[in-house]
């Protein structure tokens, strides 16, 4: 009865509704009513535990042996019973499964569709939906399915299956299926029980097999998730799939051009619809700026993001990762049922268990097969003895069946010593039922051949049993060979860089200031405009008395009167230098200082002066790259003061900490300070590093040092596809994923490339100096079939060609590149290396090196010695 129906009744006695005491009731009662009162507290405790245990064991959490939830196991068992090699209507499968599953058809249908979409155990036919777009499958009456060949090979074996009665006692169903594969890790699972949850991420099919083989060989292995949706994954905190671990998943985003980004994958568990919605929401909130977004997804994910004019594509990629579902974290929680209890195990432990179970199942199958072969040998041997020794003649005069069996038993006694087991009553009955026609056509030769084949197979089975580890390894290798093709890793393992939201968010607001009253914010639209900002930025404000503070941007915020500077604050900016001249106190000396402002606590007052009461900043400049200007200082006239004007060069001041007092500029009062000449940066170049783990530039010392860069100096990036480009090393830039060489750009440096020209179908060698270009330039041709074989930046490179095909008998040929071809433009095709069939081309160690200036000077001083020694005329600098 529903709650609504219960509430409609007013007479509990009439409706036969039993009432329980509430948990807070003391249970006191009078008369016979006390006998019928039951306390709900105890019942709730028992019922809840029973219900929780049932949900955990029978619904939500997979069993470690076969990696299946009960509904999945019953679906597979039902499909195996229906299996005839043809497709079955899903509606029919659902109906047949309901003989074993005590719940509704909806749960069966949903579970079957999920298994069909994974295409591991179920071979689907029809419209099964789209996991990329989130479209659902067609109705069960319109779609069909059958077991995959993989499932038939590794999941079922009635002889090794443990059975139990179904929920209604009418049928048998498996306790667990004898799966000879780490199916749980291959498919992944997610289930929510009562007070318990399980989330195991899917792993790569072939990597699971390799790990199982490694475990059987006693070697270490590592397992990381692999998703059918592809993408990128950071597994640095995977924690073997245990609680507390987390993986970060990203979409692959590429540039179609500077105005269009292409999202090529979606994170696991997301759809194109949810991802596009998150992008639109980020755009509406002003986190990113896009013009429009198009979903061209079909068999593969393809979402085009069109950027607004003037928006950086590199920063937008970072912003998509920071503010949308293009990057998501997933926390695994590997929980399985083992020994009728939930257990938390790492994926390595689960794989080890599955591997050992596979070995045990294969052992059991071999033992069963050996027993069957021995039985076949026993029956064939009995039949041979019975017929060749004409024991059937002894039963001619027998009148009863008992006499017949006794006569056969007596006739077999001289020969039973060679049998593997005793002769049973069933053996005697079978022999007595052999027809005369079969006896008359019996061939001793064929019988011996049959028995010999059985003995050979028994010997083979015993060999496998004695070498069960190699046999299990061979089993896994055959499974990989048979089903591993097309199941290569789809998710690329990468280390992700940490994206600071404040650096990539679009400046979606405008900042204003009321300097006199001391207010800053985005809502002061009638006051002075400062700059564009975002709603998550921090602001730096400096007041006339030298006080400064960091505040969160707001619509309107009071920071103090007499504001002389306000800007968006970057806490890690060490290159922005503040040049200032201030008066220490009301009548103190005039001080000059240079400093950077970094790492402050928000909403706390700091001072650029000594902190003396009455201090005042007389001059302030903010220099993004540490520039040092020259100013002209005018002093107030006073007796005996001759030089009222002098110049101060900030380049002569050392950059110190923000708490430093600075140096005394003058002890006299200042009338005014004016800028005379803008200066250049005094910071020098910046060291730039390339971190290949995250494929980004940085200034933090992570990765390989590319050198010190000043101004617009560039790096050259050469890819393994035969392309190059030059670029300023901007830390926000997303670089190519197939980088072969990256280094500081030198327009005079010569590169030597060996490549296969698909148009000419020959191998070529070229030497060239790259020209500066922000766009990728093809230097081996634009045919996608052409391939770069070797690239060298040696001055005198050498290559060895070994020949193959019909020319494999030719001796290897060594090419001295500098003698072979001159340096030309990157546009030149180069020179053909050979017309013979090539097997390999590899670079050799150089034997000649460029002469250093010191050596050249020494050689000039020793001309006479060289003339005296004719051997030195051909001397090389080794």
MOLIN-V362738 format. One record per run of one state. SS is the DSSP state (@ for helix, = for strand, . for the rest). FROM is the first residue (numbers start at 1). LEN is the number of residues. Records with the same first field share a line. If there is no record, write none. Layout:
SS=FROM-LEN / FROM-LEN
//
This chain:
.=1-2 / 9-3 / 16-5 / 22-9 / 37-2 / 61-2 / 64-6 / 83-5 / 98-7 / 119-3 / 126-4 / 131-4 / 136-8 / 148-1 / 155-3 / 161-1 / 166-6 / 177-6 / 188-1 / 193-4 / 201-2 / 204-1 / 217-8 / 226-6 / 235-4 / 242-5 / 251-2 / 258-2 / 264-8 / 285-5 / 296-7 / 308-5 / 324-3 / 331-2 / 334-1 / 339-2 / 345-2 / 389-2 / 396-5 / 419-6 / 433-3 / 441-3 / 467-1 / 484-8 / 494-7 / 505-4 / 515-4 / 522-6 / 534-4 / 544-3 / 553-4 / 559-4 / 570-7 / 584-6 / 596-10 / 608-8 / 624-3 / 628-2 / 636-9 / 653-2 / 657-6 / 667-3 / 678-3 / 682-4 / 692-4 / 699-5 / 710-4 / 720-3 / 729-10 / 745-6 / 758-4 / 769-8 / 779-8 / 793-5 / 804-1 / 808-5 / 821-2 / 825-6 / 833-5 / 845-8 / 862-1 / 869-1 / 875-4
@=3-6 / 12-4 / 31-6 / 40-21 / 70-13 / 90-8 / 105-14 / 149-6 / 158-3 / 183-5 / 205-12 / 239-3 / 272-13 / 313-11 / 347-42 / 391-5 / 401-18 / 425-8 / 436-5 / 444-23 / 468-16 / 501-4 / 650-3 / 805-3 / 817-4 / 853-9 / 863-6 / 870-5
==21-1 / 39-1 / 63-1 / 88-2 / 122-4 / 130-1 / 135-1 / 144-4 / 162-4 / 172-5 / 189-4 / 197-4 / 203-1 / 225-1 / 232-3 / 247-4 / 253-5 / 260-4 / 290-6 / 303-5 / 327-4 / 333-1 / 335-4 / 341-4 / 492-2 / 509-6 / 519-3 / 528-6 / 538-6 / 547-6 / 557-2 / 563-7 / 577-7 / 590-6 / 606-2 / 616-8 / 627-1 / 630-6 / 645-5 / 655-2 / 663-4 / 670-8 / 681-1 / 686-6 / 696-3 / 704-6 / 714-6 / 723-6 / 739-6 / 751-7 / 762-7 / 777-2 / 787-6 / 798-6 / 813-4 / 823-2 / 831-2 / 838-7
//
